[in-house]
Amino acid sequence: MAALADVYGDLLIVRPPVPATCNKAGANYKSEVTHLEYSPRRAYDEWLSICDAIVACGGDALYQFEAVDDPFLGHAALEVDGDGAIHPAGAREVLGNLADVATGRVFTANGPWVTVRDRKLRAVMQHMLAHRRGEASYYEMLLARIADAGGYDLELTPNPHRWEGMADVAAVGDKVVLTYAVPGHYDQGVGPKSPRSSREGVAFAADHAGVPASARVYVELVYPHFHGDTVHFGARPVGAPPVLVHYAGGLWSDGHDVVLQALGTTVPIGMDDAVRYYAGNSRQVGQGLLVPEGVSAGFLESMSRLGLTNHTVPLFELFGKAGGGPACATLYLPKSLSVAPDAPFRYSVSRDAARARRDAIPERLTVAADFFRGKARG
């Protein structure tokens, strides 16, 4: 199946965390906990470690810095008032407002499904909740640069249905597992939670990518697994067929049985690894695997048995307060995509500048408790 064989390229889009990194206490069970202290610089260091690991695995990260970040650079510390105003610690100069800061933008797995067809770079765009829809412009801008550099025509297609991007797509050989959530099933027993991807949304994306109905495996998520990439990932073992590395407890009702019937087998993830450490959010690049720090020795051994080389990345600040892992911060581009090795938006080319930037990232950010009142939602 050409469409599915092309999903996992070694080039991945990433997006640097905003220098005013702050968890807004929202979208999942970890981020429902209110934190008042953050370290944007540590979050940036952890993002650099993801990019370094991608390169170490033989891939590359594609990204660009954004002018909207400039006001927050060059300050040792930032403070956020109860009304969201951001200012340098100890000063009253207002640099911006947290309501206007895309703090969730580092989650690039919520990006578009990109395909290549007849020298055309095609993307079906994600359809996020209102507070994250502004993130689409980053992909539009970066994909335009990629297309221009490679001599591709760019075609962007909006998804009219709720779809939170490639975080709900797991290709496994000639099959693809598509995850979505149904209110009342997803959040049964825990109260209403924020809407996630819909079945209509994942189906529209698969249609656009050219995946036939016979190749699709539709399964529902159950809270706290807000995306499929918190449950499983499609692994490509060395010298063996593709396989789904999977946590059975992350799917609604008989979802695991549906997966087994379609795929025949899975490599299991234990509950603690899946729920506490986001092992399902590991990201394979080439024969390497980016793994969240803290997963069990047993999980690491099971990945080594697949012939993969584990690269453990620290995520305490970047995702420890928000919920997520290496896959959350990366978006696969198709294997058939060609990008010049000296393209300036490659991390391998601009690594020195990326590392130098860390000194301008604030070391500390504190938030007034009043800012979070009434904002917690799942």
Buried (B, 14 or more C-beta within 10 A) or exposed (E): BEBBBBBBBBBBBBBBBBBBBBBBBBBBBBBBEBBEEBBBBBBBBBBBBBBBBBBBBEBBBBBBBBEBBEBBBEBEBBBBBEEBBBBBBEEEEEBBBBEEBBBBBBBBBBBBBBBBBEEEBBBBBBBBBEBBEEBBEBBBEBBBBBBEBBEBEBBBBEBEBBBBBBBBBBBBBBBBBBBBBBEEEBBEEEEEBBBBBBBBBBBBBBBBBBBEEEBBBBBBBBBBBBBBBBBBBBBBBEEEEBBBBBBBBBBBEEBBEBBBEBBEEBBBBBEBBBBBBBBBBBBBBBBBBBBBBBBBEEBBEBBEEBEBEBBBBBBEBBBBBBBBBBBBBBBBBBEEBEBEEEBEBBBBBBBEEBBEBBEBBBBBBBBBEEBBEEEEBB
